[in-house]
């Protein structure tokens, strides 16, 4: 199973960006060569050290709510 993470772009450096991951606040440089129109403060979906796509702030909120619900249910069982 592939698990992706969401991050906010903090800085641009050619085909690499500095991203703050939303789940851990870890900051890491990742490759964005597969994604067009990356800008500072945009959100990306990341697998490994590679950005797969841009995602909207609305999608981020939805996914964060889903992650919270999954964690709650995991604790209940």
Buried (B, 14 or more C-beta within 10 A) or exposed (E): EEEBBBBBBEEBEEEBBBBBBBEEEEEBEBBBEEBEEBEEEBBBBBEEEBBBEBBEEEBBEEBEEEEEEEEEEEEEE
